[in-house]
Amino acid sequence: MSGTDSEIRISSPVQALLERLHERHADDMSGEVASYIPELARADPAWFGISMVTADGSVYEVGDTRHEFTIQSISKPLTFALALEAIGEEEVRKHVDVEPSGEAFNSITLQPGTGRPLNPMVNAGAIATTSLIEPLGFDRPIDRILNEYSAFAGRDLSIDEEVFSSENETGHRNRAIAYLLRNAGVVDHEVEEVVETYFRQCSTLVTCRDLAVIAATLASTGFNPVTRERVLREDTVRNVLSVMASCGMYDSAGDWLYTVGLPAKSGVAGGIIAVLPGQLGIAVYSPPLDIHGNSVRGIKVCEELSDELHLHVMSPARRPPPPVRIERSCVDSRSKRMRSPAEQAVLAEHGRRVKVLELQGELSFAAGEIITGSALHRADHTDFTVLDFRAVRSIDLIDVPIFSHLIESVEGADGKIAFSDVDRHPIFFDELSRHREREGLEPVRTFPYLDLALEWCEQGLIEKYGEIESEQELGLAQHGATIGMSPDQIALLAEHLDHREYEPGEVIYEDTEKKVHEMLLVSAGKISIMLRTGEGELRRISTLSPGMTLGEVAMLNEGDRVGISVADTRVSAWVLDSGELEVLRAADPALVATLFENLLKMIAIRFGNLRHIFDSPP
């Protein structure tokens, strides 16, 4: 088994299935290793790996998944994708068609009259698309191509120079095809330059795991689920997968689509990728090939995976999940902003007038209609609506007018609507914004993540239904830390406090501070506590308001700061130093005991409120 514990879920049923399939087919030595390229004939027929990567970035693998081999014809859909994005679909279609050939991968068949190759998955079509790639900032076209392949795989890839030399010395048939394309005006560049680039792209070194990541990137509408980076536009992925489905397996493409039912591509080094759009990518590596040039073990593994997991795209079991994953309100889902008792009372009474729809999957026209119906249900009882896109993999531009109309319908019913976690779908929301601008409508209200959208809803409810007095700076006697203290004790405490103010946006404490020696008693303003995610992004975990404290746990424990504290508004606070605390302990132990009791109560309340961190997405 290859891979690391962090990447493989040993106990998962998917991992167990891949291991069973590997064991079942490991002794199958049928087929022949490709020999028309001499260097490929060196492959060991026993090499065998299976890998699967899901749309959420989970990686499963078994066998020789980290052994490097050359990508060969699996490069064809990737270069086709690069050409589509480099010069546009219309220009690419002038040089290559998208019709199944029904012939072998190296057939010399061009369309009568135009001289165009039938599709970009056969050698003639791949040579034509390779010729369309200009360096654009790179030294050579192959450098730009290799950069694109690396983005697909999520790591820097290189070229096997020995395989390239072997192909370059023996690839006379491909040269003949290139000269025919040049004669037909399909290829504009010098044949030797184009053929050399083509041979080099086919000689790119990959692993079975790399191919699974590449397949998963195509499954995730061009978004690499491992690196979390966008590689292709969604429309490009649709075009590439369409050609892979009809042409990717050469003269056995029809049989493959009938039995396995997934867009796929094979290579004569023994690799196969298969894509279940929106869900996962599969890769199998096994050098022995059948008469069509496809991996024997690869075909069998994909057939059994499709059958056991119901992966066939035409299967009735492929019905998409409902677009609305869950519906919430501000009664059961709160922001991480800490609220005063009066504000919490308002939210408890009116929180059901907020509707949060967490969406999921691939949103098409039908999904847009379902979402609209859910959002407008009981609109007269809803003041604020949020559509959260955190679990949405893709959204069709056909939904632009649907969502624009939804905004108008909600606003027309005296409600307000916002969208959260929209960053993964910039094309859709840019087009939605342009659509509303063209129509003279109000801009789209968006938030980077759900927590901020929930805070917006809460604040709206508080302003509409609450009778909250304007916030005044608290006196020390009004602070939660001094409850139960006598006037003399409060006066004594004040003698040992410093007063400090912070401007909006000012960082109060960094998360790098060690052995904390002070705490704050907040008397005015709002403070957000931020944590860094694994990607380095700052996410709020709570907001403090007047009457609360900051840093008491770290100071009393002589520990490190957890999180970054930022002033949301102008903040005033009293500062209690650990040294002054010891002086107070000696002067009035009862005062310090009361202070500690109050701090414990406030910590308990704060952690009770923080349960919403775990109840709702970040």
N, C-alpha and C positions, 0 to 999 in steps of 0.2 A: 504494500500500500504506500502511496506517495502522499506528500503534503504534511502540514503541521496540525497539531491538535486544535489550534484556534480556527483553522479553516475547515476542518472536517467534523461533522457531528457523528461521532462513532456510533451512538446508540440510536440514531434516527432510522426510521423505516426506509428512507430513500437510500441512505448509505448501505443498509443491509441488502436492499434490492440490487444495487450496483455490484456488491461483493458476490451475490449469488450468480448474477449474470456473468461476471468475470470468471468465476470458478467453472460455470457450466460450459463456457466456450474456450477456455484457455488451451485445451488439448486439440482444438479443431485447427488442423494445419492445411485445410483445403485452400486452393487458390495458388497463384504464382506471384512472387515478388517482381515488381516492374524491373525490366532489364534493358529496355530500349535507351534509357539513360544509364550508362555503365555504372556511375557512382551509386545509383539507387539499388543496384543489384547486391550491394554489400549488406543490405538490411537483414537483420535476424528475423525469420518468420515468427519466432516466439514472442517478440515484443507486442505488448497488448495493454492498452490503458483505456479507461472509461472515466469521463468527467461530466459533471452537470453543475451549472451555475444558475441560480434562480434570479428573478427580477429584483429581489431584495438584497442580492449580493452574497447569499449563502453558497458555499463551494463544497461539492462532494466529489470524491475521486478515489479510484482504486487502480492498482497496477502501475504500468510504466507511464504515468501521467507527467513526469518531469523529464522524460527523455526527449532530446531535441531531434527534430527531423525537418525536412523542408516542406513548406506550405503547399507548393505546386499549385494546382488549379483552384484551391480554396482562396487563392489570391484574387481570382477573377471577380467575384461579387464586390470585393473591397475596392478594387481599382475602378470598377463600374460606378460605385457610390462616389468615389472621389471625382470622377469625371462629371457626374451629374451635378455635383456641388461646385465644381470648378468652372464649367462653361454652360451649364443649364441643360435641362432635358431636351429642349428643341434642337439644340446644336448636336448633342450626343446622338439623337435619333437620325440625324443626317448621315452618320457614319456606321451605325449598327442598329439592326432591328431587334425585336423581342419575341420572335416566333420560335417555337420548338423546332428543332431540326430533325429529330428522330434518327440522327446519325451519330457516329462515334465522335469523341472529343476532338480528334485531329483530322476530321474530314475536310476536304477542300471543296466546299460548297458555298457559293455566293449567289445572291439573288440575281436572276436574269434582268438585264436592263440597268439596275442601279449598281451592281457589284458589291452591295452591302452584305456583310455576314448576317446570318439569320438571327443570332443572339449573342450576348456578351459572355456566355458561359462556355462556348466552344473556343478552340484556339484562335480561329480567325477573328471572332468577335472580341476576344481578350486582347489580341495584338492591336486591333483597331482602337479600343478604348485606352490602352496603354499609350498609344501615339498621341492622344489628346491631352496628356498631362504635361504642363509646362513647369519649369523649376520654381518660378515665383518666389524668390528669396532664398532658394537652395542652389547648390552648385549644379546639381543634375536632377532630371525628373525622378530618378530612382530614390534620391534622398528625400524628396517630398512624399513619394509613395511609402517609403519605409517609416517616415514620421507618422503618416496616417495609420499604418498597420500597428505601430507601437501604441497609439492612442486607443485603438480597438482592444489590444491585448492588455493594456494597463502596465506595460513595462517596455523598456528599450529593446528592440529586436535588432538582429544583425543578419548578414548574408553568409551562407556557406559557400566560400569561394571555390572549393573543390567541386561541389555539385554544379555551380555556375559554369566552371570551365568545362565540365563534362557535357553539360547541355549545349554550351556554345560551340563545342567541337563537333557534336553529332546532330545538332538540330536542323538538318537540311530541309526537312519537310516544313518546319515552321518558317524558315527563310523563304521557301517557295510560296507559302501562303502570303507572307508579307509582301513579296514582289507582285503577286496578283492584286493585292489590295492597293499597292502603290500605282499599279497600272490602271486600276479602276478609279483612281482619284480619291479613294477612301482614306489612305494614309498620305500625309503631306510631307513628312520628314524623311530623312535618309533611312533606308531600310536597315542597315547595320546598326544604327543608333537605336532604332525602335526595337529591333529583335534583341539586342543586348540588354536593354531596359526590361523587356519582357522576361528574358531568361533570369535576370537578377531578381525580379520580384518573385518569380516562382521558386527561387533558391533561398528565400527568407526562412530563417530558422524559427520554429515555434515548438511548443509542447502541446500535449493533449489538453492540459489545463488552459493554456493560452487560447486554444481554439474554442473551448467552452465559454471563456470570457467574451471572446469575439461574438459567438452565437448569442450569448445573453445580452450583449450590447444591441444587437439587431432585434432581439425580443423586446427590449426595453425602449423601443422607439428611438434608438440612437444614443441613449444615455447609458454610459458604462456603469453598471451597478456596483462594481468593485471600487473603482477610483472616484465615483460620483461626479464624473465629468461628461459633458455632452460631446459626442463625437460627430453625429450626423443630425440633419434636420429630419423631422418626422415624415415629411413627404418623400424624402430620399429613401428612407427605410422601406416605406410602402412599395416603392418602385423596385427596389432591390429584391425584397422578399417575393414579389410577384414573379419576377424572372427566375429566382431560385426554385420556386414551386413548380414552374412549368418546364424549366430547362436545366436545372442544377445537376441532375443525375444522367445527363446525356441521353443515350438511346434506351435507357431503362427508366426515364423520368415518369412515364405514365404508370408503370408498374409500381414504382416507389410511391407516387402520390396516392395510388389506390390502396396500397397495403399499410404504409407508414403514415401518410397524410400530413407531412410537415415540409415546409420550405427547407431545402438542404443543398449542400455542395460537397463534392468529394475531391480528393487529390490522389495522384498515382503513387505518392509516398506512403499512402495508407491511412490518411486522415479523412474523417467525415464530420461535418457539422450539421445539426438539425435545429430548427428554431420553432418554438411554440410561441407565437406572438403574444406579448403582454405577460408571459409567465416564466419561460426558462430557455436556456440553450444547452444543447447536448453535444459532446464531442467524443469520438471513438478513434483510437489509433491502433492499427494492425496492418502491417505491410502486405500480406498476401491479398491479391486482387482477383476478382472474377473476370469474365470475358468482356465486361463493359468498362473495366478499369476502376471498379469500386471495391472497397475493402470488404472481404467476405465476412469477417467477424463483425465489422461495422454495420453491415446491412442487417445481420441477424440480431445484434444487440438493439438496434433502433426499432426493428419490427417488434421485438418483445417488450421494449419499454413503452412503445406506443399502445400495444395491446393491454399491458398490465396497468398502465396509468391513464388509459383513455385519452391519449394525447392527439389523436386524429382530429384535424381542424374541422372536418365535416361531421364529427360525432355529435349526436344529440346531447351527450354529456358535456359538450363544450359551451353550453349556455353560460353567458357571462354572469358574474354575481350582480346583485342589485346595486345600482349606482349610489344609493344612500346606505352607508354602512351602519350608522347609528344616528339617532336624533336625541339631542340633549337640550337642557334649559339651564338657566343660571341658578336653579335650585340644586341640581346635581352636578354642575360643572362650573367652577369659579376660576377667576384669574389668580395669579400669585400675588396680587396686591393685597396687603393687609388692610382690613377695614375696621372702622370704629364700630362699637356696638350699635349706634344709631343707624349707620350705613348697612350693617349686616341685617338689621331688622327690616329695612326697606327691601333688600334683596330676597330675604326669606318670604316676604309677603307678595312681591311682584316678580320674582325671578322666572316664573313660568311664561312671562310675556317676552322672553327671549327664546329664539329657536336657533339651535346650532345643528347644522346638517354636516356630518363628516362623510365626505364622498370617497369613492374608491373605484379602481379599475380603469377601463378605457371608456371615455365618455363620447358617445356618438349622438346622432340625432335623437334616437329613441330614448337614450339615457337623459338627454337634455329635457325631453318632455316629462319624464318621470320626476326629475329633480324639480322642475317648475311646479308640478302638481303638489309635491311635498312641501315646497317652500310657501305656496299660497294657501295651503290648507289651514283653516281657521285664522286667516289673515287679520280678521277684526279683533282677535285676541293676542296678536303678536305686535310688539313695538320694534324689536330689533331681530334681524335675521343674519346669520353668518353661514357661508358655505366654505368649508375647509377642504383644501385640495392636497393635504399632506399624503394621502394614500392613493392619489390619482396618478396613473402611469402616463396617460395621454388624453388629449381632448381634441376633438375634431373642430376645425374652423367653421363647420356648418352650424355649430352651436353659438356662434357669435351673436346673430340676431335674436336667438332664443334667450340667451342670458341678458342681453340688452333689454328685451321686452320684459323679462322678469324683474329687472331693476325698476322699470317704470311702473309695473303692476304693484310692486311692494310699496314704492313711494306714493303711488296713487291711493293706496289704502291707508295712508298716514303712517307708514312704517319706514324703517331704514334698513338697508342691506349692505353687507360688506363681504369681502372675500379674503381668506387667509391662506398662508403657505402657498403662494402663487409663483414663487421664484423658479420652480422647475418647468413652468409653462410660459416662458416669456413671449413666444410667438403669438399664442392665443390672446393673452391679456394686452399685448401691444395692439393687436388687431381690434380687440374689443374697445380699447381706448380710442383708437382712430375712428371706429364706426360711430361711437357716441359723439365724438367731436364733429364729424361730418354731419350728423343729424342735429347738431346744436343742443345736445343733451348734457346733463351734469357728468363730471368725470366719475370714473369707477373708484370706489373706496376699497383699498386693499391694505392688508397688514402682512408683515413678513412671517409671522407665526400666530397660532391660535390664541396664545395667552394675551397678546396685545388686543386682539379682537374682542376677547371676553371682557377685558378691562373697559374697552369702549362701550360695550353693552351695559356693563354694570354702572358706569358713570352716567350713562343716559338714563337708566332707571332711577338712580339716586336723584338726579336733577329734576326728573319729571314727577316723581312721587314722594320724594323726601322733603322734609322741612329741616334741612341741615343748616345750622348757623354757620356764618362765615368763620373760617378758621382763625383763631387768635393764638398768640404765643402763650403757652402754658407757664404758669408760675411754678416754682419748685414744689409748693404745697399741693398743686393739682396733678403732679406727675404720678404715674403708676408705681414708680419705685419708692415713693415716700408714704404710701398708704399705711395708716396706723402709727405714724411717727407723731410725737408731740411737737408743738411749735418750737420748743427749745432744741429738740433734736434736729429739726429741719434747718434751724439757724446754724447749728454746729456743722451739719453736713455742708451747707452752703459755703462755709469758711474754707472747706477743703476741695471745692470745685472750681475749675476754670470755665469761662464761657467762650464759645467758639462759634463762628459763622462760616458757611460755605455757599458759594455761588452756584446757580443751576449748571449742571454738567460737570461740576468739579468732582474729581475722584477723592473721596474721603480716605479710604484705605485700599491699598493694593493687596492682592492675594499672595504676595511674596514676603510679607512681613513675618518674622519669626519671633517667638517668645513675646507675645502681646503683653503690653504693660498698661493699657488704658481701655476704658469703655466710655460710651456716650449715653447720656440721657437726653433723648430727642425732645425738644420743646416746641419746634415749629418746622413745617416743611415735610417733604417726602424723600425717602432714601430707598433706592433699589439695590438689592443684593444680586450680583451677577456671578454665574459660574461659567467657566470655559468648557465647551463641548470637545469631543475628540478631534473635531476639525478645526479647533481654535476659535470657533464662533462663541460670542457671549450670549448666554440665555439667562433671563431673569428668573430667580427662584422665589423671591418675595419682595414686598415693598413695606417699609416701616413708616409710621406716621407719628405725630406728636403723642407723648405719653409712653412711647416704647423705648427700648434700650438696644444698643448695638455693641457687640464685642465682649459681652460679659462672660460668655462661656470660655472663650479663648484666654481672657485675662485671668480669670479665676483658676484655669487649668495650666496657665503659663504655656499655652500651646501656640499653634500657628494660625494665621488668618485663613479662613475658608471663604473664598469668594471675593469679589471686588465690590466695594460700596461706592455708589455714585449718587450725588445730590440731584434729584429730579427737579426740585424747585429750590428757592432760597431756604437754607436750613440753619436753624439755631439749635445749639445743644450745650449741655454741661458736660465737662470732661472730668471723670474720676480716675486718678492715677493709682496704680497698685500700691505705691509707697504711701500715698495719702490714706488709702484704705486701711493699711496697717496702723497708721497713727490713730484713725477713728476707732479701730478695734480696741486699742489700748485705752482710749479716752472714754468710750461708751459702747461696751460690748452689746448691750441691748439694741442700740441703734443699728449696728451691723447685722445682728440677727434678724431684725425686722426687714432690713434692706435685702438680705439673702432670701427671706421668705417671699418677698414681693417679686424678686427676680425669678425664683423658681416658678411662681404662678404664671408670670408672663411668658416664660419659656414653654410651659405646658400649653398655654393658649396658642402660642405661635406654632408649635409643632402640630397642634390639632388643626389649625388652619392650613398647614402645609400638606395635609392629606390630599388636597386638590392637585398637588404636583403629580401624585401617582394616579389620581382618578382621571386625569385628562392628558391629552398629548402635549408635549412641550411647545 
